[in-house]
Amino acid sequence: MIAASNIESELILLPERLKLRFPISYNGCKRGFTLIEILVAMMILAISLVVILQLFSAGLKSSGLSDNYTRAIFHAREKMEELLIHDEFNCGFLEGDFGDGFIWRAEIVCPDDAEEGEAVPPEELITIRVGVSWKEWGRRKSFEISTIKVGKLILEDT
């Protein structure tokens, strides 16, 4: 093993053009970063950047999903209020399109004891369900609300 003093004495004996341009520390190592250290630092930086971008992307995706659920809730409430204005109801299904990618389907459920051709009480408890659905990321999403209203049931004779 060569001591530090021997290294310095050998450097002094070299001609000026052959002397090292980087100073040598006491342990004989050059100052600066090695290629491995730089590559490891770049890999850590790249992995960190990918993780940050994925978190940002997930935040945008959940924001869009939240926006669509909010719009579906407003559409469902709008359609429910439109149906609740009426006092007379036919049992069955109604459906339509809001025109912005959301479709709705309403179901007016007859009470169990109501059958066609039988006497119907003047007022019944009528269940109304309104569902709104839309496509998001290639999958069908939906939201449904329901309520019960006192109203007159209209049964059609066949």
C-alpha positions as CSV (number, residue, x, y, z in Angstrom):
1,M,0.0,0.0,0.0
2,I,1.4,3.4,-0.9
3,A,1.1,6.2,1.6
4,A,-0.4,9.6,0.7
5,S,3.0,11.2,1.0
6,N,4.5,8.9,-1.6
7,I,1.7,9.7,-4.0
8,E,2.3,13.4,-3.6
9,S,6.0,13.1,-4.1
10,E,5.5,11.0,-7.2
11,L,3.1,13.7,-8.6
12,I,5.7,16.4,-8.1
13,L,8.2,14.5,-10.2
14,L,5.9,14.2,-13.2
15,P,6.2,16.8,-15.9
16,E,3.6,19.6,-15.8
17,R,1.5,18.2,-18.7
18,L,1.1,14.8,-17.0
19,K,0.0,16.1,-13.6
20,L,-3.6,15.4,-12.6
21,R,-6.1,18.1,-13.2
22,F,-8.2,17.1,-10.2
23,P,-6.7,17.4,-6.8
24,I,-6.3,14.1,-4.9
25,S,-7.7,13.7,-1.4
26,Y,-5.7,12.2,1.4
27,N,-7.1,8.8,0.8
28,G,-6.1,8.8,-2.8
29,C,-9.6,9.2,-4.4
30,K,-10.5,11.8,-7.0
31,R,-13.3,14.2,-6.2
32,G,-16.6,14.1,-8.1
33,F,-19.3,11.6,-8.9
34,T,-18.9,8.2,-10.5
35,L,-21.0,7.1,-13.4
36,I,-22.9,4.6,-11.2
37,E,-23.8,7.3,-8.7
38,I,-25.2,9.5,-11.5
39,L,-27.1,6.6,-13.0
40,V,-28.6,5.7,-9.6
41,A,-29.6,9.4,-9.0
42,M,-31.2,9.6,-12.5
43,M,-33.2,6.3,-11.8
44,I,-34.5,7.7,-8.5
45,L,-35.5,10.9,-10.2
46,A,-37.3,9.1,-13.0
47,I,-39.2,6.7,-10.7
48,S,-40.2,9.7,-8.5
49,L,-41.4,11.6,-11.6
50,V,-43.5,8.6,-12.8
51,V,-45.1,8.2,-9.4
52,I,-46.0,11.9,-9.2
53,L,-47.5,11.9,-12.7
54,Q,-49.6,8.8,-11.8
55,L,-50.9,10.5,-8.7
56,F,-51.8,13.6,-10.8
57,S,-53.6,11.3,-13.4
58,A,-55.5,9.5,-10.7
59,G,-56.6,12.8,-9.2
60,L,-58.0,14.0,-12.6
61,K,-59.8,10.7,-13.1
62,S,-61.5,10.8,-9.7
63,S,-62.4,14.4,-10.4
64,G,-64.1,13.5,-13.6
65,L,-65.9,10.6,-11.9
66,S,-67.2,12.9,-9.2
67,D,-68.4,15.4,-11.8
68,N,-70.4,12.7,-13.6
69,Y,-72.0,11.4,-10.4
70,T,-73.0,14.9,-9.5
71,R,-74.5,15.5,-12.9
72,A,-76.4,12.1,-12.6
73,I,-77.8,13.1,-9.2
74,F,-79.1,16.4,-10.6
75,H,-80.6,14.7,-13.6
76,A,-82.3,12.1,-11.4
77,R,-83.7,14.7,-9.0
78,E,-84.9,16.8,-12.0
79,K,-86.8,13.8,-13.5
80,M,-88.2,12.8,-10.1
81,E,-89.6,16.3,-9.5
82,E,-91.1,16.2,-13.0
83,L,-92.8,12.9,-12.2
84,L,-94.0,14.0,-8.8
85,I,-95.9,17.0,-10.2
86,H,-98.6,14.6,-11.4
87,D,-101.3,13.2,-9.2
88,E,-102.3,10.3,-11.4
89,F,-100.0,7.5,-12.4
90,N,-99.9,4.6,-14.8
91,C,-97.9,1.5,-13.7
92,G,-94.9,0.8,-15.9
93,F,-91.7,2.2,-17.2
94,L,-90.7,5.5,-18.8
95,E,-87.4,6.2,-20.3
96,G,-85.5,8.9,-22.2
97,D,-82.3,10.7,-23.0
98,F,-81.0,14.0,-21.5
99,G,-78.9,14.6,-24.6
100,D,-75.6,14.9,-22.8
101,G,-74.7,11.2,-22.6
102,F,-77.0,10.5,-19.7
103,I,-80.1,8.3,-20.1
104,W,-82.9,7.9,-17.6
105,R,-85.4,5.2,-16.8
106,A,-88.3,5.6,-14.4
107,E,-90.4,2.8,-12.9
108,I,-93.8,3.4,-11.4
109,V,-94.6,0.4,-9.2
110,C,-98.1,-0.7,-8.7
111,P,-99.1,-1.8,-5.2
112,D,-99.3,-5.5,-4.8
113,D,-103.1,-5.5,-4.3
114,A,-103.8,-3.5,-7.5
115,E,-104.7,-5.6,-10.5
116,E,-106.3,-4.7,-13.7
117,G,-110.1,-4.6,-13.7
118,E,-110.5,-4.4,-9.9
119,A,-111.8,-1.5,-8.0
120,V,-109.0,0.9,-7.0
121,P,-109.0,3.0,-3.9
122,P,-109.1,6.7,-4.6
123,E,-105.6,7.1,-3.2
124,E,-102.7,4.7,-3.2
125,L,-99.1,4.7,-2.0
126,I,-97.1,4.6,-5.3
127,T,-93.4,3.8,-5.5
128,I,-91.5,5.8,-8.1
129,R,-87.9,4.9,-9.0
130,V,-85.7,7.0,-11.3
131,G,-82.4,5.7,-12.5
132,V,-79.8,7.6,-14.5
133,S,-77.0,5.8,-16.3
134,W,-74.0,6.9,-18.4
135,K,-70.9,5.4,-20.0
136,E,-67.5,6.2,-18.5
137,W,-64.2,4.7,-19.5
138,G,-66.1,2.0,-21.5
139,R,-68.2,0.9,-18.5
140,R,-71.8,1.6,-17.7
141,K,-72.3,3.6,-14.5
142,S,-75.7,4.3,-12.9
143,F,-77.4,6.1,-10.1
144,E,-80.9,5.5,-8.7
145,I,-83.3,7.3,-6.4
146,S,-86.7,6.3,-5.3
147,T,-89.6,7.7,-3.4
148,I,-93.2,6.9,-2.3
149,K,-96.1,9.3,-3.1
150,V,-99.8,9.2,-2.4
151,G,-101.6,9.5,-5.7
152,K,-104.3,8.1,-7.9
153,L,-103.4,4.9,-9.8
154,I,-104.8,4.6,-13.3
155,L,-105.2,1.0,-14.3
156,E,-105.8,0.3,-18.0
157,D,-108.3,-2.4,-19.0
158,T,-107.1,-4.8,-21.6
